Amino acid sequence: MSESSLRELGMDLIEERQFERALAVFAESVRRRPADHRSRMLAARCLAELGERERAVTAYHACAEGLLKRDYLLSSMAACKLALEMAPQERRLKDTLARLHARAARNAPGRASVPPPLPPDTMFEGKVEADLLELMGEELIARALEVLAAPDTGGVADPSSRPPLPLFADLDREVFLDLVQRMTWKSLPPDTVISQEGDVGDSLHVIVAGKAEVTRLVDGQRKTLGRLGGGSIFGELSLITGTPPTASVSTTVDTEVFEIRREHLNAVARTFPSVPQVLAEFAQQRMARNMMATSPLFQQLPESERAALLGRFTFRALQPRDKALTEGELAPGLFLVLAGELVVQKEDPAGGVVSLGVLREGEVAGEISLLAGTPATATVVATRKTATAFMERAAFGELVREYPSVKTYLDLLSERRQKQTAEALRPAEIIDADELVIEADSAGAA
């Protein structure tokens, strides 16, 4: 039986809550292939379910060390996290996490100077010859632990590279250790909705392993926007701005995720006040990369010049009912929506206010006033917390002089919007002259 077949059998046994037999299956898979850390982690879970918590912690730690050695940092974190839930004060787990953090910390050039891994206990060499599927009871547990706690002697990561560890590597080490113990690890089956479009966004999620699909409801139909894999982060913008997610994220296969809730961040921030700023900077960098890749404004420039353009903007957060533009007043500058939404409104000569549309991620406001040097033709107001990039009038003038392609795009956008405004304000009772001629001709023919 292959290792993949063994793992599938073990998963079925877990579903049936036959944890002893599942332990035998997973441990046998690791005996045959010590690099099978997925089975090693599942075997550790079986030990915990059987009440063997100390042995489970030992197996989880060996799993974490093997994954760290191969630069699977998020999965290594998950193994440490699960073990810390049973042994919060276990020093060896925190040492592994500290070395994991240093391995990816951005401010550490080259190979980080970190404590070496603890030498494996000599009793755990993994040299078990017997097929573990034939064992049971205490003999199974003892032999399984010899296999599960033995080190992975396989591949070694490139010491000159620095593997990514999104967000976590931006935190100070002590903050990182605190957050890992507070956040939640989840194992989710396929077709599980992790984040729902329009719901309250109170959590940030990190995909440890697996895959998810990003979708949005468009004209009553659910449209796929993209797919996420291990290392993907989502939900940070909603967490910061308090705005509902603009898309849904659902698993497509068995998926492991970390969930960091607002309460976790608040608890960490009480001891480490720098945390909110680190998260805000991380989110702004993410928004900036998204804008450079997707916003029509940036598509007018070669990719190599987009970062310089973005550098001319400053971050500006708008609260609900804050006005970016006021009809009849000069626009203070150009607004680019990063997250959230702005509604465009105009006073109707017949009375009341006409809603002309909604601006969402990647769209701009203020270009008509800036290009023409005239007061804004409409009021633009935030309907909820909205993150924007803002460029002042003087900087905008320099922008359109230096980048003719950007000016051309904004000229066309301005022209199109003014036509849309004129159409929206056109009285419904006005009938086109051609229609009158047609009606008169028809009447004469009758």
Secondary structure as UniProt FT lines:
FT   HELIX           3..15
FT   TURN            16..17
FT   HELIX           19..32
FT   TURN            34..35
FT   HELIX           37..49
FT   TURN            50..51
FT   HELIX           53..69
FT   TURN            70..71
FT   HELIX           73..86
FT   TURN            88..89
FT   HELIX           91..104
FT   TURN            106..107
FT   TURN            122..123
FT   HELIX           132..134
FT   HELIX           137..148
FT   TURN            159..160
FT   TURN            166..167
FT   HELIX           168..170
FT   HELIX           173..182
FT   STRAND          184..188
FT   TURN            190..191
FT   STRAND          193..195
FT   TURN            197..198
FT   STRAND          203..209
FT   STRAND          212..218
FT   TURN            219..220
FT   STRAND          221..228
FT   TURN            230..231
FT   STRAND          233..234
FT   HELIX           236..241
FT   STRAND          248..251
FT   STRAND          255..261
FT   HELIX           262..271
FT   TURN            273..274
FT   HELIX           275..294
FT   HELIX           296..299
FT   HELIX           303..310
FT   TURN            311..312
FT   STRAND          314..318
FT   TURN            320..321
FT   STRAND          323..325
FT   TURN            327..328
FT   STRAND          333..339
FT   STRAND          342..347
FT   TURN            349..350
FT   STRAND          353..359
FT   TURN            361..362
FT   STRAND          364..365
FT   HELIX           367..372
FT   STRAND          379..382
FT   STRAND          386..392
FT   HELIX           393..402
FT   HELIX           404..425
FT   TURN            428..429
FT   HELIX           433..445
//
